[in-house]
Each structure stands twice: as C-alpha cells, then as structure tokens.
Amino acid sequence: MPSSNPTIVIFGASGDLTRRKLVPALYNLYQKHRLPTDFRIVGYARSDMTSEVFRSAMREAVIEFATLDEPTWASFASRLYYVCGQYDDPAGFENLRTILARLEPEGAGRLYYLSTPPKLYATIVQCLGTAQMTGEKQSWRRVVIEKPFGQDLASAQELNRSVHTVLDEKQIYRIDHYLGKETVQNLLVFRFANAIFEPIWNRNYISNVQITAAESVDVAHRAGYYDGVGVLRDMFQNHLMQLLALTSMEPPASFDADALRNEKVKVFAAIRPYTTEEVAYRTVRGQYRTYRDAEGVAPRSETPTYAALQISIDNWRWQGVPFYLRSGKALQAKTTEIVIRFKRPPHMMFPIPAEDKLRSNYLAICVQPDEGIHLRFEAKQPDTAAGMRSVDMEFHYDEAFGPRAIPEAYERLLLDALNGDAALFTRADEIELSWRLMDSVLRGWESPQAAPLAFYESGSWGPDEADKLLARDNHHWTQGCSHTPTTP
C-alpha cells in the first residue's frame, strides 16, 4: 500500500482520460482497499468549475466506467478537489501550492499526472519547478507523463532535456498503458517462471516472431489529429516496441525497475538500423481507401494508417530470426497478439504424401480482447495410418480466473507509481533508442527510393504488400488468437 499519505494531482482533470480511465481506476483501487486511508485527489484544469461540480462529473464517470457503490463513493468523493488554473501561469501554480499545503498533512508524498496535450508537458514541469513543487526534502515527488513522448527523436531528446532540468530521472514515470495489461505482464511470468519454454526461446527453435496490434475502427473523429501523426508514431514507437522488448529480452537479474529496463534497452540497442534503401523492402506503409474522405484529412494525404516492419535483432539469441510488427486502422478485427512460430521438424519420418508439409507449431499470446495463450501442435487423427491435424492447447483468463478478473491497466500503473515502482514505465534511453529506429523508417518513407503507399479495403487484414513482405522469406501472417484458418 502506498505510504506518505499521498496527494494525486491530475493536470487535465476536465479531460476525457481523467473521466474514462484515471478516476475510475483510482476508485477501483480504493474499493479494493489498496489506497491508504489518508489520500487526496486534486484535479487541475482550465475549465471553470467547483469541487462539487467536479465530484458530480466524476460520479457519472464511475457509473459509466466502473461499478458504483454509494457508501464507497461517498467516502471516495470526499477526497476529491478541483482547482481552476492555466497551465502556463505561475499564479495558478502558486494558488495550487497554497491549496495543497492546506489539504496535506506534513510529509505527504505527491504524484503529478500530466493528462494534457503533449505540447504542455514541458511547460507544466517547468511551472512546477518554478513554484518549488518538485523538491523531495520532505517527501517524494513523482511525475507521470502520458504518451506520446515526442514526435521524433529530436523532440523526444528536447523534452527529456527540459524535464531533466527540473526532475531527476527517478522522478519521471513515462506511462504506456499496454505495459499495465495483465496479459503483457504475464509474458514475463510465462517466459521466466516456466522452465519448459526458455530453453527453446531462441534462434535454434524459433522461425519468426509476429506482433500484431489491429484495430477494426477507422480514425473517425480523430482524423484531424491522426493525419499529422500516422500509425508509426501512434502505435509502433510505444506499444509495439514495448511488446517486442518483453518478447525478446534476456532474463533480468531481478524484477527491479533498473534491471528490467536495462534488458529492454539492450534489445533496442541491438536492433539493426534501417538504411534508406532497406526501408523500401523491409517495411510496408498502407492507407485504407476511404481515409482521405474523412473530415480534417488532406485530399492527397500520404499519412499511413497501416504499417508492417521486418525487424532484425543482432544478438546471440535472435540472429537470423525476423520479427514482423504490424498495426493498422479499419482492419478485419480488433486484436493484439504475439505469435511465436517454431521451426518445422528437420526430418519427415511419417508416411504422408510428398506434397504435404508438416505444419510448424506456434504459440500465440493473446493480449486483447480474448486474453489468453494458445499453443498449436500436431496430433494424429484417429483411424488413419499417419493422418495429422493441428490442435490447440488453450488458456483463457476469464475461464481460469473468472470473467471480471482482469483489472484496468491504469489500476496497476497508478498503484506502481504511488509505490515508486518504475518497472512498467519507460526510461529516457528506451524512448530515444525507439525513436531512433522510427526516425529511420520515416526518413525512408519520405525518400525518392520509397515504395509507393499501398491501399487496402476496410475490413481486410491490410494491403497485399504486407503478405509479400513475409512471403519473401517463406513465412505468412498468423491470426493465432482466433480460429481463422491459416496456411501451414
């Protein structure tokens, strides 16, 4: 349980993230008795409202996104406060400091959560520093920064420099909600708490690794924002790169934050950089056909809504094993999954037709929405000489632990931040190494040697060029977390 009678200050308290995720997550933690008896939540935003109005709005949010219990809510709501102020006004921060001093007991810890547009991150941190609200003489001070952390390597480095003038790295918690998902955390347990998989988790037994984050919805009302971002910045630099690191990292010496993040950094440092020429044949960028019809999108926009990358990790464990990452909008289904495809047996001893090939086994880790694990292997069909069929060994969270066993990712991450556990938060060097790779792809797409933008139909699995990317190495995409038939 968090110590130091913490105060949670949410900048951007009138926004959507606070309403949909942050306050419902904190309410759930309180309902589970995981918060201390003495804590406060102080919302800060430009909207003109009172604490009573803020409490009423948050009650509606809890009704919509959690399960309201009236006695619990009454106790929780008494700890909610609201302060109106500008994000670049020193007077607003002085007012906030005065109010916090009145509300807090001596020695209270403080967690600042930046739930604002990214352009305000550096401004808010500088204002906190000017108001002398980040010093740790009396107790801890931590700042949670939402993604995106920069728009490219240069902006990420500048943001790091700016916040480091006020905060130590240990005070900065860069959040990626994917790392708070139970199924993502289970990846570490699955790999390092089960002796049967780690001996084969390498180039000797694995043919390729596929990581998919597919969304069935299009950009809709986010089109104006999305057209300046694209899928690479929106999904790859953060979510997919983190899944890649957890899948491929070496076992850390402990679950200590630095030990875990050191291994992730080693993975990012070992990724083979793209040359401009390589981008043309190791990556695919696509756009669903009706994207340019959306309001706010330029008529000839080249912004990709889909991308597929082939990534090589140049280290002892993964040399020669391609990692394929893909993500896109308006695809056939919403799914996030990691598929480990194993090599085929080296020798065929069974009397099956020469044209038939023994199918390779695969392991599918299903992050969402059907959280679980599938292991596909071959079994003999009864009453045949050597007929075989692929069968699944399955684990599903809702069957094993109950349909409501999985908490919201923000619950785990907020609790970790309050406890000072940064293991599931990204570090400055992770951010910069990830952006270095993404920058090389973006430069390649903008070069004269770039392959043309590929178009795909809404409701498909993306452009044909993405299938050809794998076919060159005799591989194919696998929907491992569904019962969609796949080729051998």
Secondary structure, DSSP 8 states (H G I E B T S, - for coil): ---S--EEEEETTTSHHIIIIIHHHHHHHHHTT-S-SS-EEEEEESS---HHHHHHHHHHHHHHHS---HHHHHHHHTTEEEEE--TT-HHHHHHHHHHHHHHS-TT--EEEEE-S-GGGHHHHHHHHHHTT-S--SSS-EEEEE-S---SSHHHHHHHHHHHHTTS-GGGEEE--GGGGSHHHHHHHHHHHS-TTTGGGSSTTTEEEEEEEEE-SS--GGGHHHHTTTHHIIIIIIIIIHHHHHHHH----SSS-HHHHHHHHHHHHHHB----HHHHHHHEEEEEETTGGGSTTS-TT----SEEEEEEEB-STTTTT-EEEEEEESSBSS-EEEEEEEE---SS--S---TT------EEEEEEESS-EEEEEEEEE-TTSSS-EEEEEEEEEHHHHH-TT-S--HHHHHHHHHHHT--TTSB-HHHHHHHHHHHHHHHHHHHSTT----EEE-TTBSS-HHHHHHHHTTT-----TTS------
